[in-house]
Amino acid sequence: MKKLTLLSLSGAGAATLLALGLSSSRLANNQGFPLVDERQEQAEQQPARYFVKYHEGKENEVRALLRKHNIEVVDALIKQYVLVIVGEPAEVEKLADHNAVEYTEQDPTRKLLSNESTLE
């Protein structure tokens, strides 16, 4: 009786392991991602984004300045006093001369490492 119980438990365990193995191989062949990765090309086609760091209490003044220069705000990091913008480089450079703006910098392009890329 004990041998039969032991055999049935080991059989059930083996079946469970087999089922998990088959399901994980199916997940590894996920078709959710394209074989040809075009995300890098798409990212390069997007306009450059910039960070605008402003002095505390000057957010409204900086937003008005951005509207004046036709620069779009795409995100805001309120606690860090930073606006993320999209605009022409020449227009963004003009912002740095304003007394409410601490500095501006371009949002760096981030890339995933792959076999083809090298560390720079």
All heavy atoms as an XYZ file, in Angstrom:
942
protein
N       0.819     -1.189      0.000
C       0.000      0.000      0.000
C       0.866      1.257      0.000
O       0.580      2.195     -0.726
C      -0.920     -0.055      1.231
C      -1.869      1.073      1.310
S      -3.154      0.813      0.109
C      -4.306      1.978      0.605
N       1.933      1.212      0.811
C       2.821      2.357      0.858
C       3.541      2.532     -0.476
O       3.758      3.652     -0.926
C       3.838      2.208      1.981
C       3.250      2.395      3.356
C       4.337      2.313      4.405
C       3.745      2.494      5.788
N       4.759      2.460      6.824
N       3.906      1.416     -1.122
C       4.583      1.489     -2.407
C       3.663      2.085     -3.468
O       4.078      2.874     -4.307
C       5.051      0.104     -2.852
C       6.224     -0.417     -2.077
C       6.649     -1.731     -2.630
C       7.829     -2.280     -1.827
N       8.301     -3.549     -2.369
N       2.385      1.707     -3.421
C       1.414      2.218     -4.385
C       1.218      3.728     -4.202
O       1.166      4.477     -5.176
C       0.088      1.471     -4.226
C      -1.001      1.817     -5.228
C      -0.528      1.517     -6.647
C      -2.254      1.037     -4.921
N       1.117      4.164     -2.967
C       0.973      5.589     -2.677
C       2.213      6.350     -3.126
O       2.120      7.420     -3.735
C       0.733      5.800     -1.168
O      -0.390      5.044     -0.765
C       0.502      7.270     -0.862
N       3.377      5.793     -2.836
C       4.630      6.418     -3.229
C       4.749      6.502     -4.741
O       5.159      7.531     -5.294
C       5.815      5.638     -2.642
C       7.199      6.226     -2.877
C       7.297      7.624     -2.293
C       8.254      5.329     -2.273
N       4.346      5.444     -5.444
C       4.381      5.433     -6.903
C       3.413      6.454     -7.490
O       3.730      7.157     -8.447
C       4.038      4.048     -7.440
C       5.204      3.068     -7.567
C       4.696      1.697     -7.961
C       6.194      3.568     -8.582
N       2.239      6.563     -6.928
C       1.253      7.507     -7.454
C       1.694      8.952     -7.195
O       1.493      9.821     -8.041
C      -0.133      7.245     -6.866
O      -0.129      7.475     -5.480
N       2.311      9.203     -6.046
C       2.796     10.548     -5.756
C       3.957     10.922     -6.667
O       4.037     12.042     -7.174
C       3.235     10.661     -4.294
C       2.116     10.743     -3.260
C       2.684     10.787     -1.862
C       1.229     11.955     -3.508
N       4.866      9.988     -6.896
C       5.996     10.285     -7.779
C       5.514     10.450     -9.220
O       6.036     11.272     -9.967
C       7.070      9.194     -7.678
O       6.564      7.960     -8.122
N       4.500      9.702     -9.633
C       3.919      9.857    -10.969
C       3.254     11.208    -11.124
O       3.380     11.863    -12.163
N       2.534     11.635    -10.101
C       1.879     12.947    -10.144
C       2.923     14.055    -10.183
O       2.774     15.056    -10.894
C       0.962     13.115     -8.940
N       3.997     13.889     -9.422
C       5.077     14.887     -9.430
C       5.746     14.975    -10.785
O       6.041     16.058    -11.283
N       5.981     13.831    -11.408
C       6.599     13.804    -12.729
C       5.681     14.454    -13.764
O       6.131     15.201    -14.641
C       6.931     12.373    -13.129
N       4.392     14.194    -13.660
C       3.432     14.802    -14.594
C       3.397     16.315    -14.422
O       3.332     17.071    -15.401
C       2.048     14.199    -14.382
N       3.463     16.775    -13.186
C       3.471     18.211    -12.910
C       4.719     18.861    -13.489
O       4.650     19.915    -14.124
C       3.397     18.462    -11.391
O       2.217     17.850    -10.875
C       3.379     19.951    -11.084
N       5.869     18.236    -13.279
C       7.115     18.769    -13.824
C       7.088     18.808    -15.351
O       7.544     19.768    -15.976
C       8.308     17.952    -13.342
C       8.701     18.145    -11.873
C       9.809     17.186    -11.495
C       9.118     19.575    -11.624
N       6.526     17.782    -15.959
C       6.423     17.732    -17.405
C       5.514     18.851    -17.917
O       5.826     19.537    -18.888
C       5.895     16.363    -17.855
C       5.737     16.160    -19.358
C       7.097     16.276    -20.042
C       5.103     14.825    -19.658
N       4.389     19.051    -17.237
C       3.460     20.107    -17.640
C       4.109     21.479    -17.505
O       3.955     22.347    -18.379
C       2.188     20.038    -16.810
N       4.846     21.719    -16.427
C       5.535     23.000    -16.243
C       6.601     23.201    -17.309
O       6.786     24.300    -17.828
C       6.162     23.069    -14.854
C       5.191     23.272    -13.688
C       5.929     23.177    -12.360
C       4.481     24.601    -13.810
N       7.319     22.147    -17.629
C       8.360     22.237    -18.654
C       7.786     22.584    -20.005
O       8.329     23.416    -20.741
N       6.671     21.977    -20.367
C       6.046     22.263    -21.660
C       5.488     23.679    -21.712
O       5.595     24.358    -22.729
C       4.943     21.244    -21.955
C       5.425     19.809    -22.238
C       4.229     18.885    -22.404
C       6.302     19.769    -23.473
N       4.898     24.137    -20.615
C       4.321     25.477    -20.624
C       5.413     26.540    -20.654
O       5.252     27.578    -21.279
C       3.400     25.692    -19.425
O       4.150     25.669    -18.223
N       6.548     26.286    -20.003
C       7.610     27.289    -20.024
C       8.255     27.381    -21.395
O       8.681     28.443    -21.816
C       8.667     26.989    -18.953
O       9.319     25.768    -19.238
N       8.326     26.274    -22.135
C       8.889     26.349    -23.481
C       7.957     27.126    -24.403
O       8.399     27.812    -25.304
C       9.153     24.951    -24.033
O       7.934     24.280    -24.272
N       6.677     27.051    -24.158
C       5.721     27.816    -24.945
C       5.867     29.307    -24.642
O       5.770     30.140    -25.521
C       4.302     27.350    -24.619
C       3.278     27.845    -25.594
C       1.941     27.185    -25.393
N       1.963     26.238    -24.293
C       1.004     26.111    -23.398
N      -0.066     26.823    -23.495
N       1.082     25.244    -22.419
N       6.130     29.654    -23.388
C       6.318     31.052    -23.023
C       7.609     31.607    -23.617
O       7.696     32.777    -23.956
C       6.341     31.203    -21.494
C       5.018     30.941    -20.788
C       5.208     30.994    -19.287
C       3.963     31.926    -21.230
N       8.615     30.778    -23.737
C       9.885     31.236    -24.294
C       9.744     31.579    -25.764
O      10.505     32.387    -26.284
C      10.949     30.161    -24.112
N       8.779     31.026    -26.451
C       8.559     31.313    -27.857
C       7.457     32.361    -28.006
O       6.561     32.233    -28.807
C       8.192     30.021    -28.606
C       8.258     30.211    -30.102
O       8.843     31.161    -30.580
N       7.640     29.299    -30.827
N       7.542     33.420    -27.214
C       6.538     34.468    -27.193
C       6.584     35.272    -28.486
O       7.608     35.817    -28.855
C       6.805     35.383    -25.991
C       5.736     36.430    -25.826
O       4.847     36.573    -26.654
N       5.813     37.165    -24.737
N       5.476     35.369    -29.156
C       5.402     36.123    -30.400
C       5.014     37.577    -30.153
O       4.710     38.307    -31.094
C       4.387     35.464    -31.344
C       4.750     34.055    -31.749
C       6.082     33.998    -32.483
O       6.345     34.809    -33.345
N       6.918     33.047    -32.124
N       5.021     38.010    -28.899
C       4.651     39.388    -28.577
C       5.674     40.399    -29.040
O       5.368     41.565    -29.220
N       6.904     39.996    -29.239
C       7.950     40.899    -29.680
C       8.344     40.549    -31.108
O       8.491     39.383    -31.441
C       9.182     40.802    -28.772
C       8.909     41.278    -27.384
C       8.687     40.384    -26.357
C       8.859     42.628    -27.110
C       8.421     40.815    -25.081
C       8.600     43.076    -25.834
C       8.372     42.175    -24.812
N       8.541     41.539    -31.944
C       8.907     41.245    -33.333
C      10.318     40.675    -33.412
O      11.169     40.966    -32.585
C       8.833     42.618    -34.003
C       9.058     43.598    -32.903
C       8.447     42.963    -31.678
N      10.542     39.862    -34.449
C      11.873     39.317    -34.651
C      12.850     40.413    -35.055
O      14.016     40.380    -34.699
C      11.845     38.214    -35.720
C      11.063     36.957    -35.329
C      11.026     35.983    -36.502
C      11.674     36.296    -34.117
N      12.378     41.393    -35.796
C      13.210     42.520    -36.183
C      12.845     43.676    -35.263
O      11.712     44.147    -35.269
C      12.965     42.911    -37.661
C      13.784     44.130    -38.022
C      13.266     41.739    -38.560
N      13.807     44.109    -34.467
C      13.546     45.163    -33.483
C      13.679     46.532    -34.142
O      14.764     46.927    -34.550
C      14.527     45.031    -32.317
C      14.163     45.931    -31.163
O      13.078     46.549    -31.211
O      14.946     46.009    -30.203
N      12.562     47.228    -34.260
C      12.544     48.542    -34.890
C      12.395     49.659    -33.868
O      12.259     50.827    -34.242
C      11.405     48.606    -35.905
C      11.558     47.614    -37.036
C      10.349     47.576    -37.958
O       9.341     48.227    -37.639
O      10.431     46.902    -38.985
N      12.446     49.327    -32.583
C      12.235     50.348    -31.560
C      13.330     51.403    -31.569
O      13.054     52.577    -31.322
C      12.130     49.715    -30.174
C      10.854     48.895    -30.014
C      10.822     48.213    -28.697
N      11.815     47.135    -28.739
C      12.044     46.304    -27.750
N      11.377     46.408    -26.639
N      12.947     45.361    -27.858
N      14.583     51.014    -31.834
C      15.673     51.986    -31.870
C      15.466     53.001    -32.985
O      15.654     54.190    -32.797
C      17.014     51.276    -32.037
C      18.209     52.209    -31.996
C      18.351     52.923    -30.662
O      18.042     52.375    -29.613
N      18.774     54.152    -30.708
N      15.054     52.518    -34.156
C      14.788     53.420    -35.280
C      13.635     54.371    -34.953
O      13.689     55.549    -35.276
C      14.462     52.615    -36.529
C      15.627     51.796    -37.047
C      15.213     50.797    -38.119
O      14.034     50.810    -38.517
O      16.076     50.010    -38.531
N      12.619     53.852    -34.299
C      11.484     54.689    -33.926
C      11.906     55.744    -32.916
O      11.464     56.892    -32.978
C      10.355     53.833    -33.358
C       9.694     52.950    -34.386
C       8.726     51.954    -33.761
O       8.694     51.778    -32.542
N       7.939     51.298    -34.590
N      12.766     55.372    -31.974
C      13.233     56.324    -30.969
C      14.059     57.439    -31.605
O      13.966     58.600    -31.196
C      14.050     55.603    -29.910
N      14.857     57.097    -32.601
C      15.686     58.100    -33.264
C      14.852     59.075    -34.080
O      15.286     60.197    -34.340
C      16.729     57.411    -34.149
C      17.795     56.694    -33.346
C      18.708     55.831    -34.193
O      18.475     55.718    -35.422
O      19.645     55.249    -33.615
N      13.666     58.675    -34.499
C      12.805     59.551    -35.278
C      12.021     60.525    -34.397
O      11.463     61.491    -34.899
C      11.837     58.715    -36.115
C      12.533     57.914    -37.190
C      11.589     56.941    -37.885
O      10.424     56.826    -37.523
N      12.101     56.243    -38.890
N      11.976     60.277    -33.098
C      11.260     61.153    -32.181
C      12.060     62.441    -31.970
O      13.292     62.428    -32.004
C      11.053     60.458    -30.830
C      10.205     59.215    -30.892
C       8.796     59.506    -31.346
O       8.194     60.489    -30.937
N       8.263     58.660    -32.189
N      11.373     63.566    -31.741
C      12.104     64.809    -31.472
C      12.866     64.708    -30.144
O      12.473     63.966    -29.243
C      11.003     65.867    -31.398
C       9.743     65.119    -31.179
C       9.937     63.745    -31.727
N      13.941     65.463    -30.053
C      14.760     65.438    -28.841
C      13.986     66.013    -27.662
O      13.247     66.990    -27.801
C      16.037     66.232    -29.066
N      14.180     65.387    -26.519
C      13.549     65.863    -25.278
C      14.617     66.527    -24.421
O      15.778     66.147    -24.445
C      12.914     64.698    -24.527
C      11.731     64.106    -25.248
C      11.246     62.788    -24.679
N      11.331     62.649    -23.259
C      10.352     62.171    -22.484
N       9.227     61.799    -23.021
N      10.516     62.044    -21.202
N      14.186     67.519    -23.645
C      15.111     68.271    -22.788
C      14.535     68.368    -21.386
O      13.317     68.392    -21.189
C      15.327     69.685    -23.345
C      15.986     69.710    -24.693
C      15.226     69.627    -25.856
C      17.362     69.812    -24.815
C      15.829     69.644    -27.101
C      17.972     69.829    -26.055
C      17.202     69.744    -27.193
O      17.794     69.757    -28.431
N      15.436     68.463    -20.417
C      15.060     68.743    -19.037
C      15.277     70.234    -18.802
O      16.315     70.779    -19.165
C      15.932     67.969    -18.044
C      15.783     66.475    -18.134
C      16.885     65.676    -18.357
C      14.553     65.866    -17.961
C      16.771     64.296    -18.427
C      14.425     64.485    -18.035
C      15.543     63.710    -18.265
N      14.288     70.861    -18.174
C      14.428     72.258    -17.772
C      14.287     72.290    -16.255
O      13.206     72.064    -15.714
C      13.346     73.153    -18.423
C      13.479     74.578    -17.925
C      13.447     73.090    -19.929
N      15.386     72.552    -15.581
C      15.392     72.643    -14.112
C      15.139     74.104    -13.759
O      15.849     75.002    -14.227
C      16.749     72.182    -13.581
C      16.974     72.428    -12.120
C      16.369     71.359    -11.290
C      16.879     71.536     -9.851
N      16.059     70.922     -8.888
N      14.115     74.349    -12.958
C      13.764     75.716    -12.588
C      13.898     75.900    -11.089
O      13.951     74.940    -10.323
C      12.359     76.077    -13.066
C      11.271     75.141    -12.568
C      10.625     75.369    -11.367
C      10.900     74.026    -13.312
C       9.628     74.510    -10.912
C       9.907     73.172    -12.864
C       9.284     73.419    -11.664
O       8.309     72.561    -11.219
N      13.979     77.156    -10.672
C      14.104     77.477     -9.250
C      12.755     77.294     -8.548
O      11.696     77.458     -9.164
C      14.605     78.909     -9.063
C      15.979     79.117     -9.613
N      17.108     78.604     -9.023
C      16.409     79.770    -10.728
C      18.172     78.932     -9.725
N      17.774     79.641    -10.779
N      12.814     76.968     -7.287
C      11.607     76.717     -6.492
C      10.650     77.918     -6.575
O      11.059     79.065     -6.457
C      11.997     76.457     -5.030
C      10.837     76.083     -4.146
C      11.264     75.744     -2.723
O      12.476     75.740     -2.442
O      10.373     75.493     -1.903
N       9.367     77.605     -6.827
C       8.347     78.641     -6.896
C       8.244     79.344     -8.246
O       7.461     80.277     -8.397
N       9.011     78.928     -9.224
C       9.038     79.593    -10.529
C       8.387     78.772    -11.637
O       8.538     79.098    -12.813
C      10.488     79.902    -10.926
C      11.237     80.776     -9.956
C      10.708     82.187    -10.027
C      11.551     83.097     -9.143
N      11.168     84.484     -9.261
N       7.647     77.726    -11.276
C       7.071     76.851    -12.299
C       6.146     77.604    -13.255
O       6.258     77.457    -14.477
C       6.318     75.686    -11.663
C       5.703     74.760    -12.686
C       4.890     73.625    -12.079
O       4.840     73.503    -10.843
O       4.283     72.873    -12.867
N       5.242     78.421    -12.729
C       4.298     79.139    -13.591
C       5.022     80.091    -14.528
O       4.664     80.229    -15.706
C       3.266     79.883    -12.746
C       2.329     78.921    -12.036
O       2.125     77.801    -12.494
N       1.779     79.358    -10.915
N       6.047     80.745    -14.017
C       6.831     81.671    -14.837
C       7.544     80.925    -15.974
O       7.562     81.389    -17.117
C       7.853     82.378    -13.939
C       8.586     83.497    -14.599
C       9.506     84.219    -13.615
O       9.296     84.139    -12.393
O      10.455     84.858    -14.106
N       8.093     79.752    -15.668
C       8.786     78.956    -16.683
C       7.795     78.411    -17.706
O       8.066     78.413    -18.907
C       9.610     77.827    -16.027
C      10.167     76.872    -17.063
C      10.732     78.414    -15.192
N       6.624     77.966    -17.254
C       5.612     77.471    -18.193
C       5.167     78.582    -19.158
O       4.969     78.337    -20.354
C       4.422     76.882    -17.440
C       4.712     75.510    -16.856
C       3.450     74.928    -16.208
N       3.697     73.636    -15.610
C       3.538     72.474    -16.235
N       3.134     72.440    -17.484
N       3.785     71.331    -15.602
N       5.017     79.794    -18.643
C       4.651     80.925    -19.506
C       5.766     81.202    -20.516
O       5.497     81.482    -21.692
C       4.382     82.163    -18.656
N       7.002     81.102    -20.076
C       8.143     81.291    -20.961
C       8.165     80.221    -22.063
O       8.431     80.520    -23.235
C       9.437     81.241    -20.144
C      10.749     81.443    -20.877
C      10.835     82.858    -21.437
C      11.911     81.172    -19.941
N       7.838     78.995    -21.704
C       7.794     77.907    -22.688
C       6.699     78.141    -23.716
O       6.897     77.906    -24.919
C       7.599     76.565    -21.981
C       8.741     76.108    -21.073
C       8.348     74.860    -20.303
C      10.008     75.869    -21.868
N       5.533     78.594    -23.257
C       4.443     78.904    -24.201
C       4.859     80.018    -25.166
O       4.561     79.959    -26.352
C       3.176     79.299    -23.445
C       2.400     78.121    -22.892
C       1.026     78.534    -22.385
N       1.081     79.462    -21.263
C       1.235     79.090    -19.985
N       1.351     77.815    -19.669
N       1.266     79.991    -19.037
N       5.574     81.009    -24.644
C       6.032     82.130    -25.463
C       6.959     81.648    -26.585
O       6.920     82.176    -27.695
C       6.760     83.140    -24.573
C       7.341     84.320    -25.290
C       8.070     85.220    -24.315
C       8.883     86.265    -25.055
N       9.721     87.030    -24.133
N       7.773     80.642    -26.306
C       8.715     80.112    -27.287
C       8.150     78.909    -28.055
O       8.891     78.244    -28.778
C      10.029     79.702    -26.600
C      10.834     80.862    -26.118
N      11.601     81.628    -26.957
C      10.985     81.411    -24.881
C      12.211     82.573    -26.255
N      11.843     82.464    -24.994
N       6.846     78.628    -27.882
C       6.183     77.499    -28.562
C       6.878     76.165    -28.283
O       7.114     75.368    -29.190
C       6.104     77.732    -30.078
C       5.225     78.904    -30.420
O       4.194     79.121    -29.776
N       5.620     79.674    -31.406
N       7.183     75.928    -27.029
C       7.831     74.692    -26.600
C       6.814     73.878    -25.810
O       6.173     74.395    -24.906
C       9.086     74.985    -25.756
C      10.122     75.719    -26.617
C       9.653     73.702    -25.187
C      11.341     76.167    -25.851
N       6.691     72.611    -26.165
C       5.697     71.726    -25.564
C       6.241     71.042    -24.312
O       7.342     70.497    -24.328
C       5.288     70.656    -26.584
C       4.288     69.655    -26.059
C       4.030     68.526    -27.038
O       4.640     68.496    -28.130
O       3.219     67.660    -26.699
N       5.463     71.058    -23.236
C       5.805     70.326    -22.014
C       5.196     68.933    -22.140
O       3.983     68.794    -22.318
C       5.262     71.031    -20.756
C       5.545     70.205    -19.510
C       5.843     72.424    -20.627
N       6.037     67.885    -22.062
C       5.538     66.519    -22.205
C       5.477     65.770    -20.879
O       4.805     64.751    -20.782
C       6.377     65.711    -23.228
C       6.208     66.280    -24.618
C       7.832     65.660    -22.840
N       6.182     66.275    -19.874
C       6.161     65.620    -18.560
C       6.668     66.618    -17.538
O       7.311     67.611    -17.887
C       7.046     64.371    -18.565
C       6.703     63.393    -17.447
O       5.756     63.654    -16.681
O       7.374     62.353    -17.341
N       6.370     66.354    -16.272
C       6.829     67.236    -15.202
C       7.252     66.403    -14.003
O       6.564     65.456    -13.618
C       5.717     68.198    -14.811
N       8.382     66.761    -13.440
C       8.876     66.162    -12.199
C       8.804     67.265    -11.141
O       9.790     67.952    -10.865
C      10.307     65.644    -12.381
C      10.517     64.715    -13.578
C      11.994     64.477    -13.829
C       9.806     63.404    -13.344
N       7.619     67.438    -10.588
C       7.322     68.582     -9.730
C       8.225     68.625     -8.498
O       8.747     69.676     -8.147
C       5.832     68.566     -9.313
C       4.935     68.569    -10.546
C       5.511     69.732     -8.398
C       5.095     69.748    -11.454
N       8.434     67.493     -7.847
C       9.245     67.470     -6.619
C      10.707     67.823     -6.885
O      11.400     68.302     -6.000
C       9.168     66.093     -5.947
C       7.803     65.802     -5.366
C       7.773     64.452     -4.689
C       6.393     64.170     -4.134
N       6.322     62.862     -3.486
N      11.178     67.589     -8.121
C      12.564     67.907     -8.470
C      12.668     69.259     -9.190
O      13.759     69.663     -9.579
C      13.157     66.812     -9.381
C      13.416     65.510     -8.699
C      12.175     64.630     -8.619
O      11.195     64.845     -9.330
N      12.206     63.666     -7.739
N      11.531     69.954     -9.387
C      11.487     71.239    -10.092
C      12.038     71.106    -11.515
O      12.869     71.900    -11.951
C      12.244     72.326     -9.320
C      11.827     72.437     -7.877
C      12.717     72.127     -6.858
C      10.543     72.815     -7.527
C      12.340     72.200     -5.533
C      10.151     72.893     -6.202
C      11.057     72.587     -5.205
O      10.679     72.657     -3.885
N      11.549     70.093    -12.234
C      12.013     69.825    -13.593
C      10.809     69.642    -14.510
O       9.865     68.933    -14.170
C      12.906     68.558    -13.640
C      13.257     68.187    -15.078
C      14.161     68.759    -12.818
N      10.876     70.277    -15.683
C       9.901     70.049    -16.740
C      10.610     69.338    -17.879
O      11.760     69.657    -18.198
C       9.322     71.369    -17.240
C       8.523     72.188    -16.226
C       8.138     73.531    -16.816
C       7.294     71.432    -15.769
N       9.931     68.367    -18.480
C      10.468     67.665    -19.644
C       9.761     68.252    -20.855
O       8.531     68.278    -20.911
C      10.221     66.146    -19.543
C      10.839     65.438    -20.733
C      10.772     65.596    -18.233
N      10.563     68.733    -21.803
C      10.009     69.465    -22.939
C      10.486     68.885    -24.266
O      11.461     68.144    -24.314
C      10.373     70.959    -22.865
C      11.903     71.130    -22.938
C       9.802     71.601    -21.619
C      12.351     72.561    -23.122
N       9.785     69.263    -25.337
C      10.183     68.941    -26.707
C      10.201     70.260    -27.460
O       9.219     70.998    -27.453
C       9.174     67.968    -27.365
C       9.509     67.772    -28.825
C       9.156     66.652    -26.649
N      11.341     70.546    -28.087
C      11.445     71.794    -28.827
C      12.715     71.847    -29.645
O      13.546     70.941    -29.594
N      12.848     72.924    -30.381
C      14.042     73.135    -31.203
C      15.229     73.492    -30.300
O      15.061     74.257    -29.336
C      13.795     74.261    -32.208
C      12.734     73.942    -33.239
C      13.118     72.745    -34.103
O      14.297     72.635    -34.480
O      12.230     71.925    -34.379
N      16.418     72.964    -30.606
C      17.599     73.231    -29.770
C      17.892     74.720    -29.582
O      18.258     75.149    -28.480
C      18.736     72.541    -30.521
C      18.076     71.492    -31.335
C      16.724     72.033    -31.691
N      17.710     75.516    -30.629
C      17.984     76.953    -30.528
C      17.042     77.625    -29.534
O      17.451     78.496    -28.753
C      17.864     77.603    -31.903
N      15.778     77.219    -29.555
C      14.802     77.783    -28.612
C      15.091     77.348    -27.188
O      14.950     78.126    -26.244
C      13.379     77.370    -29.015
C      12.907     77.954    -30.316
C      12.777     79.478    -30.260
O      12.318     80.012    -29.235
O      13.144     80.122    -31.255
N      15.511     76.094    -27.016
C      15.808     75.576    -25.676
C      17.018     76.297    -25.089
O      17.045     76.614    -23.894
C      16.037     74.050    -25.721
C      16.488     73.526    -24.378
C      14.770     73.342    -26.171
N      18.017     76.601    -25.913
C      19.205     77.311    -25.429
C      18.856     78.695    -24.894
O      19.485     79.181    -23.952
C      20.231     77.430    -26.558
C      20.934     76.124    -26.872
C      21.928     76.262    -28.018
O      22.335     77.402    -28.332
O      22.279     75.219    -28.604
N      17.859     79.336    -25.478
C      17.439     80.664    -25.019
C      16.885     80.625    -23.596
O      16.958     81.610    -22.871
C      16.378     81.235    -25.962
C      16.881     81.562    -27.341
C      15.735     82.064    -28.207
C      16.170     82.264    -29.646
N      15.041     82.687    -30.497
N      16.331     79.466    -23.204
C      15.729     79.352    -21.871
C      16.765     79.493    -20.760
O      16.467     79.998    -19.682
C      15.017     78.006    -21.722
C      13.867     77.730    -22.677
C      13.362     76.309    -22.486
C      12.748     78.725    -22.464
N      17.982     79.037    -21.002
C      19.018     79.035    -19.969
C      19.376     80.450    -19.516
O      19.877     80.635    -18.407
C      20.256     78.306    -20.472
N      19.110     81.447    -20.370
C      19.436     82.835    -20.015
C      18.404     83.457    -19.074
O      18.647     84.526    -18.526
C      19.543     83.686    -21.290
C      20.671     83.213    -22.188
O      21.652     82.646    -21.654
O      20.568     83.405    -23.419
N      17.268     82.800    -18.887
C      16.207     83.346    -18.038
C      16.545     83.105    -16.573
O      17.064     82.053    -16.208
C      14.868     82.700    -18.412
C      13.692     83.456    -17.904
N      13.167     83.245    -16.659
C      12.941     84.433    -18.476
C      12.145     84.058    -16.474
N      11.981     84.782    -17.571
N      16.220     84.073    -15.712
C      16.605     83.961    -14.294
C      15.804     82.913    -13.524
O      16.233     82.470    -12.457
C      16.510     85.324    -13.598
C      15.087     85.875    -13.609
O      14.197     85.317    -14.224
N      14.891     86.993    -12.935
N      14.656     82.469    -14.019
C      13.870     81.442    -13.333
C      14.373     80.040    -13.644
O      14.040     79.086    -12.940
C      12.399     81.560    -13.721
N      15.190     79.902    -14.679
C      15.690     78.601    -15.115
C      17.082     78.381    -14.544
O      17.977     79.213    -14.727
C      15.730     78.517    -16.660
C      16.346     77.206    -17.113
C      14.333     78.679    -17.228
N      17.262     77.251    -13.862
C      18.578     76.925    -13.317
C      19.484     76.374    -14.416
O      20.627     76.801    -14.557
C      18.430     75.902    -12.183
C      19.705     75.646    -11.421
C      19.476     74.768    -10.213
O      18.390     74.826     -9.597
O      20.402     74.000     -9.891
N      18.973     75.401    -15.196
C      19.734     74.869    -16.328
C      18.811     74.086    -17.244
O      17.697     73.737    -16.876
C      20.906     73.984    -15.888
C      20.510     72.703    -15.184
C      20.210     71.551    -15.900
C      20.446     72.637    -13.800
C      19.847     70.381    -15.260
C      20.087     71.471    -13.152
C      19.790     70.351    -13.887
O      19.425     69.192    -13.258
N      19.304     73.816    -18.465
C      18.614     72.921    -19.402
C      19.627     71.879    -19.862
O      20.818     72.156    -19.946
C      18.089     73.677    -20.638
O      19.183     74.249    -21.340
C      17.099     74.749    -20.255
N      19.142     70.679    -20.129
C      20.006     69.634    -20.678
C      19.172     68.665    -21.504
O      17.995     68.462    -21.224
C      20.775     68.889    -19.591
C      19.927     67.994    -18.708
C      20.757     67.173    -17.740
O      21.627     66.421    -18.204
O      20.524     67.292    -16.530
N      19.805     68.071    -22.500
C      19.104     67.116    -23.342
C      18.937     65.800    -22.609
O      19.847     65.340    -21.916
C      19.854     66.886    -24.651
C      19.077     66.028    -25.620
C      19.700     65.978    -26.997
O      20.699     66.617    -27.254
N      19.093     65.215    -27.884
N      17.755     65.217    -22.755
C      17.473     63.903    -22.189
C      18.311     62.894    -22.966
O      18.154     62.770    -24.186
C      15.981     63.597    -22.329
C      15.570     62.278    -21.712
O      16.376     61.667    -20.991
O      14.420     61.863    -21.959
N      19.206     62.165    -22.305
C      20.066     61.240    -23.052
C      19.273     60.091    -23.659
O      18.306     59.613    -23.078
C      21.048     60.726    -21.994
C      20.373     60.966    -20.691
C      19.460     62.143    -20.885
N      19.695     59.666    -24.839
C      19.066     58.526    -25.500
C      19.555     57.257    -24.830
O      20.763     57.040    -24.716
C      19.429     58.498    -26.996
O      19.037     59.740    -27.573
C      18.727     57.353    -27.701
N      18.632     56.445    -24.386
C      18.995     55.204    -23.710
C      18.861     54.046    -24.682
O      17.911     53.986    -25.449
C      18.103     54.997    -22.493
C      18.364     56.041    -21.433
C      17.214     56.095    -20.432
N      17.444     57.086    -19.422
C      17.115     58.365    -19.534
N      16.556     58.798    -20.644
N      17.343     59.214    -18.575
N      19.840     53.129    -24.634
C      19.826     51.979    -25.514
C      20.057     50.713    -24.695
O      20.845     50.730    -23.752
C      20.942     52.080    -26.562
C      20.819     53.260    -27.474
C      21.980     53.291    -28.437
C      21.924     54.527    -29.315
N      23.056     54.580    -30.237
N      19.413     49.646    -25.092
C      19.677     48.363    -24.479
C      20.977     47.814    -25.040
O      21.270     47.970    -26.227
C      18.533     47.382    -24.764
C      17.206     47.688    -24.105
C      16.153     46.693    -24.570
C      17.336     47.631    -22.603
N      21.743     47.184    -24.187
C      22.974     46.566    -24.669
C      22.639     45.310    -25.430
O      21.760     44.548    -25.073
C      23.894     46.236    -23.495
C      24.444     47.429    -22.733
C      25.286     46.954    -21.566
C      25.273     48.314    -23.633
N      23.362     45.078    -26.509
C      23.182     43.857    -27.282
C      24.552     43.386    -27.749
O      25.564     44.029    -27.492
C      22.268     44.091    -28.479
O      22.913     44.913    -29.418
N      24.596     42.287    -28.464
C      25.861     41.781    -28.974
C      26.489     42.727    -29.973
O      27.708     42.760    -30.141
C      25.651     40.411    -29.637
C      25.220     39.365    -28.625
O      25.472     39.531    -27.436
N      24.586     38.309    -29.090
N      25.678     43.524    -30.655
C      26.193     44.417    -31.683
C      26.726     45.716    -31.111
O      27.540     46.382    -31.729
C      25.091     44.717    -32.685
C      24.593     43.483    -33.408
C      23.367     43.782    -34.254
O      22.970     44.947    -34.356
O      22.802     42.825    -34.811
N      26.279     46.124    -29.947
C      26.681     47.416    -29.413
C      27.972     47.303    -28.625
O      28.344     46.239    -28.149
C      25.578     47.987    -28.535
O      25.443     47.210    -27.378
N      28.641     48.423    -28.508
C      29.856     48.488    -27.712
C      29.681     49.558    -26.660
O      28.921     50.504    -26.834
C      31.076     48.825    -28.581
O      30.843     50.081    -29.219
C      31.333     47.753    -29.630
N      30.393     49.428    -25.583
C      30.342     50.437    -24.539
C      31.190     51.625    -24.979
O      32.302     51.460    -25.437
C      30.864     49.880    -23.222
C      30.023     48.759    -22.624
C      30.691     48.227    -21.372
C      28.639     49.260    -22.281
N      30.626     52.807    -24.832
C      31.352     54.013    -25.246
C      31.709     54.835    -24.051
O      31.110     54.858    -23.064
C      30.488     54.834    -26.198
C      30.195     54.070    -27.471
C      29.229     54.822    -28.364
O      28.792     55.907    -28.009
O      28.928     54.304    -29.439
